[in-house]
């Protein structure tokens, strides 16, 4: 296909996805009354204002805090678009749109899409709603239009290479050896250094993908002024920021953050700007400009010439003060970014105003298999060379439009590169799992090329004498799945009770021997099951005080525990397994365990599927295959 035609079709897919996403938002959130939005975690209300002020550029911020004792939010996270509103009567324009900068406990910092703090904040009765995030789609559309127009420049060359129209080039340099890396990891670093256009690190679970990427960044920093490092999510960017800083590199984190601890905040551009000697003056001038605008805005329509002149002068004063503050701020920001060896941000965040005129020799995109192709082009536009790091057999990008998924919007750039690049860096030694836990994924996804490191291949839980992989079959027990009629999400109370029986036995054994419990995670592909399990554990005296982590597969990405339970939920007479067919998600779930993996499910429901049938055979051969009857009292 012609390059420009390809990108025009990709642009159409993005626009269709935006439409599908908006329709889903309207159905799920927009039409719900306030009480239901609060109950389902789409709204915080009521709120108190903790602090307000001004951030980089002509933007104001507000920090709000929940006043009600409700469960932790499930829907809000850094980078999400929200609506700050008041229900107080008489408030003028009682809402502002903004973006969540961070969330910590019951507090949320929102950067508003406005210069000034709204007057009605002091009137109380405040709330925050989750909004449809159009910004991400607009940035992807903008990037694709730039790629389409590219002609006879470096972007046009990269476009041709990444569409396999031109060959990627590699130099023959002198290989380096980093003692802390294994052979495959060192090979990956050397390929990145040798690549002139594009390089790929394919890192299965536990193989040290991030470690390898960070060492490559450290080597690149020796010859390049600044490296741009991106990932699809704020959490992934935070991890990269932390790991890069640990190597002694100077790093500036742009955009929103998922972790609000001092180690993370100190790397943000806002914190580094605030630490600058001139920051107090900038803040003071911004406040003066806001006060001038506020005074000017109090003039009503019917006023005389004197008032009109005073209003004009106030607006002029505000403009001059703002321009002076922005000029000084821009100069300091440029100094901070010039001094940085690494700049980190999300893919969408790469189009921030502070990076508008900047170009980079290299951009590294981590978790690239979770990123939509159009989002990857946002930072690629700014670079001469791109490095992808990820694993296409783990979590895929989210595509809401079924039609566009079929057209291939869910196929990522890293997957396309794996198909045609002559040199791929496959990391083949994993340092997380017992060999038996790794085995099934190794067969299904990695052609049995993975090897468990000697330090982990045989490690087991304390008191463990059985197999490290266990399947508990609930077939014939009558543990039928249930459906939440509102969200159509499934849950299975009986299956979780069976999981608890297994967990009780483990707790009793450890307490009897007075040994500390292993770290434990409980995972389900279904959100409704996760909600049910959390509620049940909170009411269970034996489990409530344990350090248990209970969450969806997506939320467990990048994490690991000594012991992992997976509740598959599906149990029906039709053999329907729904999105359990997303095998890549199941690969993520199964590879979170270090020393023991326990999966619960109904073999009569899942066994007809080739993937799950294969897992049952694997447990029968290399693990332990048990029936629920063994645990029923």
N, C-alpha and C positions, 0 to 999 in steps of 0.2 A: 504494500500500500504506500502511496505517496505520503511523505512525511507530514506535510501540512494538512492533508486530508485526515490523517491519523489523529492529529491533535485537535482538529475541528470536531471530529466524532467524540474524542475524549471530553471536549468542552461541553458537548451536548449531553453526555452522560452525567457530568457534574451538575448541570442545570436540572436534569431530571431527578437526580438524587436529592438536590436541594428541595425540589417540589415534594418528593415523597417524604422527606424528613419533616417538612413543615406540616404536611397532612397528618403525619403520626403525632406531631406535637399538639396539633389542634384536637385530635381525638383523645389523646391521653391527658393533657393538662389544661389547655386554654379554656375549655368549657366547664371545668369543675368549679363548684362553689368553694369559698375560702376554707370552710371546715374540712372538706375532703382533701384539698391541696395540702393543708397542714398535716392531716393524718397520714397521707401518702408520702410526705417528705419533700414535696415540691414547693413548699412555702414555709418561711420562718415568720411567725407573728405571735405575740407582739415582741418588739425589740426596743432596746435602749441604745442611745448613741454614746459610745465610749470615747471617741476621738474623731476629729476631722482636720483636714489640712490640704496641702497641695503637693503633687508629685511631679515627676519630670514632664516637661512640656506644659501646655495649657490645660492641665487636668486637675480636678479636685478628687479627694478621696474621703471616704467615711468608714469608720470601724464601728460595727454594730454588734450587739450581744443579745442572745435569746434570754428572755426573762422567765419562760415556762420550763418546767422540768419534763422534757420529752426525750424520746430516744435520739441518739446521734443521727444526723441526716444521712440518708442513703443516696440522695440525688445531687446534692451540691458538691462541687469540687473546684479547685483552682482552674481558672481559664474559662469557666462557664459564664455565659451572658445572663444577667439578672435584671429585674426591675425593682428599684427601691421605691416604696410608695407609703403614703399616709392615708388613713381613713378619717382623719380629723376634718370636721366641717369647715368650710371657708378657706381651705388651703388653695393657693394659686398654683396651677399646673402641678398637682400633687403626685408626680412620679418622675423618676430619672432612670435612664438605662445605664448600666455599667458592666464591668467585668470583675469577677472574683479574683483578687490578687492572692489571697490565701485564706484558709480556714484553720482555726485552732480551737479545739474544744467547742465552746458555744459562741465563739467570736468569729466574725467574718470581716475582712477588709475588702471594700469595693472601690475600684477606680472608676469614677463616673465619666461619662462622655459629655462633660460640661466643664466650663471654666470655674464656675462658682458653686459654693455650698448652697443648697436650697434653703430658703427662709423657714419653710415648714418643718424642718428637723426638730425644732424646739417645741412643736405642738404635740408631739408624741403620737401614739397609736400607729407606729411604724411597722412595716413588714417588707419582706424580700421574696419575690417570685422568681422561679426559674423561667427563663425566656428562650425562644427559638434562637439558635446561634447562627445568624446569617453571615457573620464576619468570616468564618472559616471558608465558606463557599465563595464569597466575594474575592478572597485572597487567592484561592485556587483558580478561579476564572481569570483573574488579572494575570497570574503567572502564565497560564496557558496561552493567553493572547500575546504575551511578550515572546514566548517560545515560537508561536506561529509566525510572528513578524521577523524573527531573527534571520539574518542573511549575511553571508560572508564574514562571520565573526566567530569567536570562540564558542558562543552558545549554539550557533548553527552546527559547528563541528561536533559538540557533545550530543546534540540532538540526533545527528546521524549515527554516532557511535552507539548510543543507547537504544537505537532502533535497529542495530545490527546492519546498518547500511555501509558503515566504514569499520575498519579493524581497530581495535584497541591496541595501544602501543605500550611496550615495557622495555626499559633500559637494562642493560647488563652491567650492574654495578658490583661493588665488593660487598658480599653478604656480611651482615653483622650477627653477633650471637649475644643474646641477653640471657645471662645465667638463670634468672628466675623463671624463664619460659621453657616449655618443652619444645621438641623438634617441630611439631606442626604449628605451634604458636609463633616460633621464630620465623618459620617459612612465611607465615601470614604477614608478619611485620615487614619482612624483606620484599614481599610482593607489593605491599602498599608503597614502600619507598621507591620501588622500580617502576610502578605504574605511572604513565603519563596522562592517562585519561580517566580510567575507572578501575577500581579493585573491589573485591568482595571477600568478606570474612563470613563463612558459613559456620555458625556456632550452635550445635545441638545443646540441650540442657546440661548444665554443669561442666561445660568444657572450657570455661574461662574466656568467653567472648569479650566481655567488658574489660577484663584484665589485658587481653591482647590489644584491643582497640586503644586503651589508654597508653600502653607502651608505644604503640605506633604514633600516637599524638605527640608523645614525649620526644620521639626521634624526629618527627616532622618539624617540631618547634625549634630544632637546632639550625634549620636552614630557611624556615619561613617566618615571616613577621607575626602573623596571627592566623590561627586555624579556627574555622567555624565548625562547631560541633552541635548537631541537632538530633532530636528524637521526636516521635509523635506525641508523647505525653509529658506532662510536667514532672511526674514522678521519675520517669526515665532520665529526663534532663537533670534533675536534682542529683540522682545517683552518679551520673557522669561528672557533674560539677565537683562533687565530693571526691571522687576517685582521681580526677585530674589534679585537684588541689593537693591531695596527699602526695603526689609526685613532685611537689615543690614548684609547680608551674603557676604563674599568675593567671587567674581566670576571672572573667566577669560574667555573671549570670543575668541574662535579660528576661524580662517578662514575669509571669506569675510563678509561684512556688507551691509545692504540695507539702513541704515540711517547713515548719516555722521554728526551727531551733537556731541557736546562735551560729553554729558551724555553717548553716546554709545561708542565713541572712547576710553574714559578713561578705559573701561573694556577690551579692546582688548589686546591680548598678546603682539602685536607690541608696543602699547603705554606704557604698563607696563615695557617692556624691555627697551624702549627708556628712561624711567624715571630713570633707574638704573644708579648709578654712573659710572659703567664700560662701559656703552653703547658708549660713545664718543671714547674710545680706540678701541672698536670692529669695529666701523665704520671707523676709521682712518686706521686700519690694512686691512680691506676689500678693501678700496680704493687703498692702496699700492699694494695689490695683483693684483688688476685689472690693475693697471698701468704697473706692471711687465709683465703680460700676453699680454697686448697691445703692449709693446715694443718688446717682443719675436715674436709676430705675424707679425711684420713688416718685418722680414727677409724673403727674397725671396728664391726660390729654388736654384739659383746659387750663392753660397757664399763660402768663404774659411773656413779653420779650425778655425781661430780666431772667426769668426762670429758664426760658429756652436757651439763653446764652450760657447760664450756669450749667445746665445739663450737658450742652455741647462741650464745654470746657472740662467737665468731669469725665466724659467719655474719652476726650482727647488725652487727658492725664492718665487714664487707665490704659489706653493703648500704648502710650510712651513708656509707662512703667513696665508693662508686660513685655514690650519689645526689648527693653534693657535687660530685664531678668532672663528672658529666653536667650538673648545673645551671650550673656555671661555663662548661663547654664550650658548652652551648646558647646562653648569653648572648653569648659571643664570636662564635659562628657567625651568630647573628642580626645582630650588628653588621656582620660582613663582607658578608652578603647584602644588608642594608639599604643599604650603601655602593656596591654593585655597580650599574653601569649596565646590564650584560648578564649573565645567567646562562645557561650552556650545559650541555647534557646530552643523552643519548639520549632517545628517546621513552619507553622503559620507565623510564629514570632519572628522568623527571619526577615519578615517584611516590615519590621518596626521602623519608625521614622529615623531613629538614631543610626540605623544601618543603611539608610537610603543611598548614600554615595560610596559605600564601601564595597571593595572587591577582595576576594580571597583566592589564594593559590589552591587550597584544599578545603572541601567541606566533607565531614564525616557524618553519616546518618546512621545512628544506632536504632535497633528494633525496626529495621527497614521493612521487615515482612509484615508489620502491623500498619504500615503507612500506605494510604492511597497514592497511586502514582502522581496525580495532579498536585498533591501536597508536597511531594519530594521536589518538584520542579521549583518551588518557591525559593529554597536555598541554593539549588543548583544554578539558578540564574546568576548568582553572585560569585560563582567559582569557576576555576579552570579545570579542576579535577574533583571527582567524587569517589568517596569510599563508602560502600554499603556494608553494614554489619547486622546480622540477624539470622533467623532460621524460619524458612517458609513452611516448616512442619509444626510450628507452634501457632499462637493466636493470629488469625488473619485480621485484616482491616474490617471495620464494620461497614456494610453496604445495606441500606434499608430498602432500596428499590430492587425488587426481584428481577425485573426486566433488565436493569443495568448490570446486575450481578451475572446474569446469563450472557450479557455482552462482554463481560470481562473486566469490569471496573474493579473487581476484587483481586485481579491478578496484578501483583506488585512489580515494581522495577527490579527488585533484587531477584525475583523469580525469573524474570526475562533474562537478566544477566547470567544467571546460572545455566540457562539453556545455550548461550552462545559464546560466553567468554572463554578463551583458550586456557586461562589460568584462574583457578578458584582455590581459595584457602579453606580447606575443610579441617576443622579442629576435631581430632579423633579420640582424645583422651578426656574422660569425664571424671570429675573429682567429688561428686555428690553422693551417688547411689551405690548401694549393694549391687553386685553384678546381676543378680536375679531380678531386681526391680528394673534395671536398665534393659534387660533382655528382650521383653516384648516390643518396646518402642524401637529397639535396635533392629529387630526383624522387620517391623512394619514400615519404618520410615528411613532408616539409615544403612540399608543393605549389609547389616551386621559389621559395619566398619568401625563402630565405636568400641573402645576398650576401657574397662574400668581401671582406674589407677590402683596400685597395690594398697594404698592407704585406705581405700574405701570398699574394695571389691568384696570383702567378706565381713564387713562390720555389721553387727546385729544389736538389737536392743539388749539391755541388761535383762537377765532372767530368760532370755529367748532361747528356746531349744527347737522351735519349729521352723518352718519356711518363712522367708521374709516377704513373700507375696501370697496373699490369701484372698480367695473369692468365697463369699458367703451367699449361697443360693437360697432365695426366698420362694422359689417355685412351689406351688401347691399349698402355700400357707394362707392364701386368701388376703395377701397384703396389696390390695388394689390401690392404684394411684388415684388421687383426688384432684379436682380442678378448681382453682379460684375463679368464680364466674366473671369477676370484674376484670382481672388481668389475664385470664386464660393461662396462667402459669400453674404448673403442677407441683404437687407435694405428696408425700407418702408417710403418714404418721407411724404406721406399723413398722416400716423399714427403719425409721430412725430409732424406734424403741428397741429393735433388734441390734442396731449399732451400739446403743447404750448398754445392752446386756454384755456385749463383747468388751466394752470399755470398763464396765464395773469390775469384771474379772481381772482385767489388767491392773486397775487401781488397787484392788484388794491384794494382789500379789506383791505389788511394790510397797504398799503400806506395811504388809506383814514382815517384809525384809528390811523395812525402814530405809528404803532407797528412794532417791529423788525421781520423780516421774520424768519421762522423756518429753521433749516438746511435741505437741499434738496439734494437728490441723484437721478440720472436718470440711470437706468440699462437696458441693453439689452443683451440677450444671443448671439447676432450676432455682431462681431467686426466691420463689415462694417456699421451697423446701428450706432454704437458708434462713428465711424469716421465721419459719416454724421451729427450726432447730434452735435458733438463738433464744426464742421465747421459752421453749421447754427447758433449756439449760439454765436460764435465769431462775426458773422455779424449782430446780432440782438441787437439793441441799448437798448432794454428793459431788455434783459437777460444777455448781455455780462458782466455787472458789478456785477451780483449776485454771491454769494458764492455757485455756483452749482458744484456738483461732477458728472461727466458723465463717466461711464466705464462699462466694461463687468462684468458678475457675478463673475468670478474668481478673478478679481481685487478688488471686494468689499468684498471678504471673510474676516471676522474678523472686518468689519466696521459696522457702524449703522448711521442712520440719523432720524430726526423727521418725515420727509416726504420722501417716496420713490415712484418713478414712475417706472413701468416696461413696456417696449415696446416689445411685443412678436414678432412683425414683420410679422409672417406667415399669408398670405392671398392668397389663391388660390382655384381653382375650384375642385381640386382633394382631398382636405382634407389632404394634406401632411404636416406634422409638423416637419420632420427632427429630429435634436437633441434636440428639445423641449421635446422629449421623455426621456431625461435625467432628471428625476423628482428630483433627489437629488440636481442638480444645481438649479432647480426652488425653492426648499426648502430654499436654501441659499438666493436667491433673495428676496423671500417673507418675510423672517425673518430679513431683514436689517432695517425694519421700526419700529420706536418707537411709533408714534402717529397716522400715517395715511399711508395707502397703496393704491395706485391707479395703476391698471393694465389695459393696453389697448391691445385689440386683436379682432380677427374676430371669433365670435362664430361658424359661419358656417364651418370654417376651423378647429378649435381646439375642437369643442364641441363633435365630435364623439369619441375622445379619453377619456377613462374612468377617468383618473386623472383630465384633464381639464374640462370635463363634470361635475365632482364632484365639482370643484372649482366654476363653474358657478352656480350650485345649492346652494353652500354655500353662495355665494354673494347674491343670490335671497332671501335666508332665514335669514342670519345673517349680511349681509352687504348691499350695495347699488348696484343695477344692472341698469346701465344707457345706453342709446344709444348715438352714436356719433352725431346724429341729434340734440340732445339737446344743443350742443356746436357750431354747424355750423351756421355761420352768412350769 
